[in-house]
Amino acid sequence: MSEAESGEKSDDGGSDPAAEPDPAAEPKPAAEPKPAAEPKPAAEPEPPSPPAGEDESRRKFLATACCGLGVGVGAIAGAPAVPYILYPLGHETTKGSDGFLPAGASSQFKEGQ
């Protein structure tokens, strides 16, 4: 007995999409031909390149200028570190392993604090 005779529908809704065309579906328009490619305008001639020696000197100048700027920025950033590092050379910090730095009179400090 078929589904139509028994009155039962299958899980997919009871209709086979391949058997019946969908009336709401619109037909696809035919592919339109592509317009012909427009001709490209004639390429403008490139400006003449500088002589090889002139190009090398420019590159050398730019490389030197970039390095100089890097050194300048590094010097500005590192300038405060120089006195910090060199301070112990000009000042007495401790007197050997037995020396103490004075922090104040012992009467100023209470025991246990």
C-alpha angles and dihedrals in degrees: 000000000000127000092252091054095046095044093233123132126212124242093262095065099276099273130095110227091206092055099052125038116229108250092204093056113101120223115252114250117244115262110267117229114253116249115252114268113261114243112257117243116250111276114253113242114257117247113257114270119240119256115277094250093052092050091051093050091051092051091048091050093050092048092050092046092051092049091048092052090049092052090048094051091046091051092051092049094045099043095092091052094060098070090041091056096041097045096093091056094066101035135059109246104173136353101236122287094313097052124101129195112238112248097174141291115320089234089067092063125068120214114260097023 
